[in-house]
């Protein structure tokens, strides 16, 4: 699946240091949350590099109106201070080779650096080049069904953009009900992702069945481990849209 972006989307090339050394709900299990302590070790720096092409969006530099709806879902994490479960928004970026997390979230969750790699970030349509050591952390979370997830993510301070999620039309809702399609409408209208998951770890989120349902509005419905994702563009303005509160009942 190709990633949808706004008109100001960007493509980046990154040099990444290589490590040469060695439907029912399921309640989350907390037995693995203490495994984070195993990664509280002195990070090692990697010297050799390999270049990979990264397509996607630079969350902190996008301007203008949003012209398409990107695949944004949620995972559940455990805040170690409050011992409460929290929902975190995740942007699936299949055109990106590596995955990132907001440093502020990593700090809140008490994630420790497990490795450092030298990244050289080139942003297309810009002469700016970022080159520095990036920290890598491990995150344990749960998907929409309460099943465990484990990701390795680079800390990157690019998560400044708020995204709008589509309002679902009456026509789309009627179509889904007629075809016995189950989807979650009880969603926020705007989200600010704290994780951008690249294709190194995003594909398993789509599951073995990576097909989608095309809705009458032009939107596409994806069923993923992060919930029901409505992506793409709305074909034409619709006047019969419902608010989340109206069509979630």
C-alpha positions in Angstrom: 0.0 0.0 0.0 1.4 3.4 -1.0 1.3 6.2 1.6 -1.0 9.1 1.1 0.5 12.5 1.8 -0.5 16.2 1.5 0.9 18.4 -1.2 3.7 19.3 1.1 4.8 15.8 1.8 8.5 15.1 1.6 11.0 12.3 0.8 14.1 11.9 2.8 17.3 9.9 2.5 18.8 8.7 5.7 22.2 7.1 6.5 21.7 4.7 9.3 24.4 3.3 11.5 24.6 -0.5 11.3 25.1 -2.6 14.4 27.8 -5.2 13.5 27.7 -6.8 16.9 25.7 -9.4 17.8 -13.8 -9.9 16.8 -13.4 -10.2 21.0 -11.3 -8.1 23.3 -8.4 -9.5 25.2 -7.4 -7.8 28.4 -3.7 -6.6 28.3 -1.2 -8.6 30.3 1.2 -6.5 32.4 3.7 -9.3 33.1 6.1 -8.0 30.3 6.1 -4.3 31.3 9.1 -4.8 33.6 11.2 -6.0 30.7 12.0 -2.3 30.0 14.4 -2.5 32.8 16.5 -5.0 30.9 17.3 -2.3 28.3 18.6 0.3 30.9 22.2 -0.1 29.8 25.0 2.0 28.5 24.3 2.6 24.8 26.9 1.7 22.2 27.7 3.9 19.2 27.7 2.5 15.7 30.3 3.9 13.2 29.5 2.2 9.9 26.6 3.5 7.9 24.2 2.5 5.1 22.0 4.7 3.1 18.3 4.1 2.8 15.5 6.1 1.1 12.7 7.3 3.3 9.4 8.5 1.8 6.9 10.1 4.1 6.1 13.3 5.8 8.1 15.7 7.9 5.6 16.2 10.6 7.2 19.4 11.9 7.5 21.2 8.5 4.2 20.5 6.7 2.2 23.6 5.8 -1.1 24.3 4.2 -4.4 22.4 4.5 -4.6 18.6 4.7 -5.7 17.1 1.4 -5.9 13.4 2.3 -6.3 11.2 5.3 -3.3 9.2 6.4 -3.4 5.8 8.2 -3.3 6.8 11.9 -4.3 4.3 14.6 -3.7 3.8 18.3 -1.8 1.6 20.6 -2.0 1.2 24.4 1.0 1.8 26.7 1.4 1.7 30.4 2.6 4.9 32.1 5.2 3.7 34.6 4.5 6.7 37.0 0.7 6.6 37.1 0.4 2.9 36.4 -2.5 3.8 34.1 -3.1 2.7 30.5 -2.8 5.5 27.9 -3.7 5.6 24.2 -1.0 6.8 21.8 -1.6 7.8 18.2 0.6 6.0 15.6 1.2 7.1 12.0 1.8 4.2 9.6 4.4 5.3 7.0 5.0 2.4 4.7 7.2 4.7 2.4 9.6 5.2 5.3 12.4 2.7 6.1 12.8 3.4 9.8 10.5 4.2 12.7 10.5 7.2 15.1 9.1 8.2 18.4 8.7 11.6 20.0 11.5 12.1 22.6 8.9 13.6 25.1 6.9 10.4 25.0 10.0 8.2 25.4 10.9 10.2 28.5 7.4 10.0 29.9 7.5 6.2 29.5 11.0 5.9 31.0 12.4 4.3 27.8 16.2 4.1 27.9 18.6 4.2 25.0 19.7 0.7 23.8 21.9 1.9 20.9 23.1 5.1 19.2 23.4 5.4 15.4 24.6 8.1 13.1 21.8 9.4 10.9 22.2 11.8 8.1 18.8 13.2 7.1 18.3 14.8 3.7 14.9 16.5 3.1 13.9 16.8 -0.6 13.1 20.4 -1.7 15.4 21.7 1.0 19.2 22.1 1.2 19.1 21.5 4.9 21.0 18.4 6.1 20.8 17.0 9.6 23.6 14.8 10.8 23.9 13.6 14.4 23.8 10.6 16.6 20.2 9.3 17.1 19.2 7.2 20.1 17.2 4.0 19.7 14.8 2.7 22.3 12.5 -0.3 22.7 8.7 0.2 23.3 6.3 -2.5 24.5 2.6 -1.8 23.8 -0.7 -3.5 23.1 -2.8 -3.4 19.9 -6.6 -2.9 19.6 -7.3 -6.5 20.7 -5.0 -6.3 23.7 -2.2 -8.4 22.0 1.4 -7.4 22.8 3.6 -5.4 20.4 7.3 -4.6 20.6 9.0 -1.9 18.5 12.5 -0.4 18.3 12.3 3.3 17.5 14.6 6.2 16.9 14.1 9.4 19.0 13.3 12.3 16.6 11.8 15.6 17.5 9.5 16.0 14.4 6.1 15.4 15.9 4.5 18.8 15.8 1.7 18.3 13.4 -2.0 17.8 14.3 -4.0 15.7 11.8 -7.7 15.7 11.1 -9.6 12.4 10.9 -12.5 12.2 8.5 -16.1 12.5 9.5 -18.0 9.5 8.3 -21.0 10.1 6.0 -24.4 8.6 6.4 -23.9 7.0 3.0 -20.8 5.2 4.2 -22.4 4.1 7.5 -25.4 2.7 5.6 -23.1 0.8 3.2 -21.1 -0.7 6.1 -24.2 -1.8 8.0 -25.7 -3.4 4.8 -22.5 -5.3 4.3 -22.0 -6.3 7.9 -18.7 -4.3 8.1 -17.7 -3.6 11.7 -15.7 -0.4 12.3 -15.0 1.9 15.2 -16.6 5.3 14.9 -15.9 6.4 18.4 -12.8 8.4 17.5 -11.2 11.7 18.0 -11.6 14.3 15.3 -8.0 15.4 15.5 -4.9 13.5 16.6 -1.2 14.3 17.1 0.9 11.2 16.4 3.8 10.5 18.8 5.1 7.5 16.7 5.8 7.2 13.0 6.1 3.5 12.1 8.1 2.8 9.0 7.9 -0.2 6.7 10.6 -2.0 8.9 7.8 -2.6 11.4 4.5 -1.4 9.9 3.6 -4.2 7.6 2.7 -6.8 10.4 0.2 -4.2 11.6 -1.9 -4.7 8.5 -2.1 -8.5 9.2 -2.2 -11.3 6.7 -5.2 -9.8 4.9 -4.0 -6.4 3.5 -7.1 -5.7 1.4 -9.3 -2.7 2.0 -13.0 -1.7 1.5 -13.7 1.2 -0.7 -16.6 3.3 0.7 -19.1 5.3 -1.3 -17.5 8.6 -0.2 -14.2 7.5 -1.8 -12.5 6.8 1.6 -10.9 3.4 2.1 -11.4 1.3 5.2 -8.5 -0.7 6.6 -8.8 -3.2 9.4 -5.5 -3.3 11.2 -4.0 -4.2 14.6 -4.3 -0.5 15.4 -8.1 -0.4 14.8 -10.3 0.6 11.9 -8.5 3.2 9.7 -10.3 5.5 7.3 -7.8 6.7 4.7 -7.5 8.4 1.3 -9.6 11.3 -0.1 -13.3 12.1 0.0 -14.4 12.1 -3.6 -16.8 15.1 -3.3 -18.1 17.3 -0.5 -20.8 15.5 1.5 -23.5 17.3 3.4 -24.8 14.4 5.4 -21.9 13.8 7.7 -22.4 13.0 11.3 -20.3 14.1 14.2 -18.6 11.3 16.1 -21.0 11.7 19.0 -24.0 11.3 16.7 -23.0 8.2 14.8 -21.1 6.4 17.6 -24.4 5.5 19.4 
